[in-house]
Amino acid sequence: MSNTSNTSKSRNSQDSPQRESQKESAEESEESQEESEESPERSGKSQERPQEESSRKGASRRKGSDRTKEAAEDQPSAMEVLRQARSQLAELTGMVAESVSSFERTEDGWALEIEVLELVRVPDTMSLLATYQVDLDPRGGLTGYRRVRRYERGRADPHRPGGR
Protein backbone atom coordinates (compact mmCIF):
# COMPACT_ATOMS: atom_id res chain seq x y z
CA MET A 1 0.00 0.00 0.00
CA SER A 2 2.83 2.36 0.67
CA ASN A 3 3.83 2.20 -3.02
CA THR A 4 0.40 3.28 -4.22
CA SER A 5 0.17 6.07 -1.67
CA ASN A 6 3.60 7.35 -2.71
CA THR A 7 2.57 7.26 -6.35
CA SER A 8 -0.63 9.14 -5.66
CA LYS A 9 1.28 11.73 -3.62
CA SER A 10 3.74 12.28 -6.45
CA ARG A 11 0.84 12.66 -8.91
CA ASN A 12 -0.83 15.19 -6.61
CA SER A 13 2.38 17.17 -6.35
CA GLN A 14 2.68 17.20 -10.17
CA ASP A 15 -0.97 18.14 -10.64
CA SER A 16 -0.93 21.04 -8.22
CA PRO A 17 1.01 23.47 -10.49
CA GLN A 18 -1.37 22.64 -13.34
CA ARG A 19 -4.38 23.21 -11.13
CA GLU A 20 -3.02 26.55 -9.97
CA SER A 21 -2.45 27.72 -13.55
CA GLN A 22 -5.97 26.60 -14.52
CA LYS A 23 -7.43 28.55 -11.60
CA GLU A 24 -5.47 31.66 -12.61
CA SER A 25 -6.60 31.47 -16.23
CA ALA A 26 -10.21 30.97 -15.12
CA GLU A 27 -10.01 34.03 -12.86
CA GLU A 28 -8.52 36.10 -15.70
CA SER A 29 -11.29 35.10 -18.10
CA GLU A 30 -13.95 35.98 -15.49
CA GLU A 31 -12.38 39.42 -15.02
CA SER A 32 -12.28 40.07 -18.76
CA GLN A 33 -15.94 39.06 -19.04
CA GLU A 34 -16.90 41.45 -16.26
CA GLU A 35 -15.00 44.28 -17.98
CA SER A 36 -16.69 43.62 -21.32
CA GLU A 37 -20.12 43.65 -19.65
CA GLU A 38 -19.37 46.99 -18.00
CA SER A 39 -17.93 48.68 -21.11
CA PRO A 40 -21.29 49.54 -22.80
CA GLU A 41 -22.41 51.27 -19.59
CA ARG A 42 -19.21 53.34 -19.50
CA SER A 43 -19.63 54.49 -23.07
CA GLY A 44 -23.27 55.40 -22.47
CA LYS A 45 -24.41 53.40 -25.50
CA SER A 46 -26.62 50.40 -25.30
CA GLN A 47 -25.71 47.41 -27.40
CA GLU A 48 -29.35 46.33 -27.62
CA ARG A 49 -30.21 48.76 -30.42
CA PRO A 50 -27.85 47.37 -33.07
CA GLN A 51 -28.96 43.87 -32.17
CA GLU A 52 -32.62 44.86 -32.46
CA GLU A 53 -32.00 46.49 -35.84
CA SER A 54 -30.11 43.49 -37.14
CA SER A 55 -32.86 41.17 -35.94
CA ARG A 56 -35.44 43.31 -37.75
CA LYS A 57 -33.40 43.16 -40.96
CA GLY A 58 -33.04 39.41 -40.54
CA ALA A 59 -36.79 39.07 -40.08
CA SER A 60 -37.46 40.97 -43.30
CA ARG A 61 -34.95 38.79 -45.11
CA ARG A 62 -36.64 35.70 -43.71
CA LYS A 63 -40.03 36.89 -44.95
CA GLY A 64 -38.68 37.22 -48.48
CA SER A 65 -37.03 33.81 -48.36
CA ASP A 66 -40.22 32.29 -46.93
CA ARG A 67 -42.15 33.60 -49.94
CA THR A 68 -39.58 32.07 -52.25
CA LYS A 69 -39.79 28.77 -50.38
CA GLU A 70 -43.59 28.80 -50.58
CA ALA A 71 -43.45 29.41 -54.34
CA ALA A 72 -40.92 26.60 -54.67
CA GLU A 73 -43.17 24.29 -52.65
CA ASP A 74 -46.02 24.95 -55.10
CA GLN A 75 -43.85 23.86 -58.03
CA PRO A 76 -42.37 20.36 -57.82
CA SER A 77 -38.73 19.85 -58.69
CA ALA A 78 -37.73 18.38 -62.03
CA MET A 79 -36.92 15.02 -60.43
CA GLU A 80 -40.33 14.90 -58.73
CA VAL A 81 -41.99 15.63 -62.08
CA LEU A 82 -40.02 12.81 -63.74
CA ARG A 83 -40.95 10.33 -61.03
CA GLN A 84 -44.62 11.32 -61.11
CA ALA A 85 -44.76 11.07 -64.91
CA ARG A 86 -43.20 7.59 -64.95
CA SER A 87 -45.46 6.26 -62.23
CA GLN A 88 -48.64 7.80 -63.71
CA LEU A 89 -47.91 6.46 -67.20
CA ALA A 90 -47.10 3.00 -65.82
CA GLU A 91 -50.36 3.03 -63.84
CA LEU A 92 -52.43 4.07 -66.88
CA THR A 93 -50.84 1.73 -69.42
CA GLY A 94 -49.99 -1.18 -67.16
CA MET A 95 -46.51 -1.28 -68.70
CA VAL A 96 -43.06 -0.65 -67.22
CA ALA A 97 -41.60 2.80 -67.86
CA GLU A 98 -37.92 2.12 -68.48
CA SER A 99 -36.44 5.56 -69.01
CA VAL A 100 -37.12 9.18 -69.83
CA SER A 101 -35.47 10.12 -73.12
CA SER A 102 -36.70 13.71 -73.37
CA PHE A 103 -37.78 16.27 -70.81
CA GLU A 104 -38.60 19.95 -71.12
CA ARG A 105 -40.64 22.68 -69.49
CA THR A 106 -43.35 24.23 -71.71
CA GLU A 107 -45.81 27.09 -71.39
CA ASP A 108 -48.50 24.61 -70.33
CA GLY A 109 -46.34 22.60 -67.92
CA TRP A 110 -43.97 19.78 -68.92
CA ALA A 111 -43.41 17.62 -72.00
CA LEU A 112 -41.60 14.27 -71.76
CA GLU A 113 -40.80 11.29 -73.92
CA ILE A 114 -40.78 8.06 -71.93
CA GLU A 115 -39.48 4.70 -73.15
CA VAL A 116 -41.86 1.87 -72.19
CA LEU A 117 -41.36 -1.90 -72.38
CA GLU A 118 -44.43 -3.10 -74.29
CA LEU A 119 -43.61 -6.74 -75.07
CA VAL A 120 -40.98 -8.95 -73.46
CA ARG A 121 -39.27 -11.39 -75.82
CA VAL A 122 -36.37 -13.82 -75.62
CA PRO A 123 -33.66 -12.83 -76.33
CA ASP A 124 -34.10 -9.46 -74.67
CA THR A 125 -32.77 -7.64 -77.73
CA MET A 126 -35.99 -8.62 -79.53
CA SER A 127 -38.29 -7.08 -76.88
CA LEU A 128 -40.59 -4.34 -78.12
CA LEU A 129 -40.24 -0.86 -76.69
CA ALA A 130 -42.31 2.22 -77.39
CA THR A 131 -41.76 5.93 -76.98
CA TYR A 132 -44.65 7.79 -75.39
CA GLN A 133 -45.05 11.54 -75.51
CA VAL A 134 -46.40 12.64 -72.12
CA ASP A 135 -47.83 16.06 -71.26
CA LEU A 136 -48.02 17.26 -67.68
CA ASP A 137 -49.49 20.34 -66.01
CA PRO A 138 -47.15 22.68 -64.05
CA ARG A 139 -47.65 20.65 -60.85
CA GLY A 140 -46.74 17.37 -62.54
CA GLY A 141 -50.22 15.94 -63.11
CA LEU A 142 -50.57 13.92 -66.30
CA THR A 143 -52.83 15.67 -68.82
CA GLY A 144 -52.24 13.42 -71.85
CA TYR A 145 -50.03 10.84 -73.52
CA ARG A 146 -49.65 9.12 -76.88
CA ARG A 147 -47.37 6.53 -78.42
CA VAL A 148 -45.13 8.15 -81.04
CA ARG A 149 -43.05 5.14 -82.10
CA ARG A 150 -42.52 1.45 -81.52
CA TYR A 151 -39.24 -0.44 -82.00
CA GLU A 152 -37.20 -3.52 -81.08
CA ARG A 153 -34.69 -3.03 -78.29
CA GLY A 154 -31.72 -4.19 -80.38
CA ARG A 155 -32.39 -1.92 -83.37
CA ALA A 156 -30.99 1.57 -83.83
CA ASP A 157 -33.10 4.36 -85.29
CA PRO A 158 -32.42 5.17 -88.92
CA HIS A 159 -30.64 8.48 -89.37
CA ARG A 160 -33.14 11.28 -89.84
CA PRO A 161 -32.11 14.75 -91.01
CA GLY A 162 -32.74 17.57 -88.57
CA GLY A 163 -31.89 15.59 -85.44
CA ARG A 164 -35.32 13.93 -85.07
Stockholm file with secondary structure:
# STOCKHOLM 1.0

chainA/1-164         MSNTSNTSKSRNSQDSPQRESQKESAEESEESQEESEESPERSGKSQERPQEESSRKGASRRKGSDRTKEAAEDQPSAMEVLRQARSQLAELTGMVAESVSSFERTEDGWALEIEVLELVRVPDTMSLLATYQVDLDPRGGLTGYRRVRRYERGRADPHRPGGR
#=GR chainA/1-164 SS CHHHHHHHHHHHHHHHHHHHHHHHHHHHHHHHHHHHHHHHHHHTCCSHHHHHHHHHHHHHHHHHHHHHHHHHHHSCCHHHHHHHHHHHHHHHHCSEEEEEEEEEEETTEEEEEEEEEEECCSSGGGCEEEEEEEEECTTSCEEEEEEEEEEETTCCCCCCGGGC
#=GC SS_cons         CHHHHHHHHHHHHHHHHHHHHHHHHHHHHHHHHHHHHHHHHHHTCCSHHHHHHHHHHHHHHHHHHHHHHHHHHHSCCHHHHHHHHHHHHHHHHCSEEEEEEEEEEETTEEEEEEEEEEECCSSGGGCEEEEEEEEECTTSCEEEEEEEEEEETTCCCCCCGGGC
//
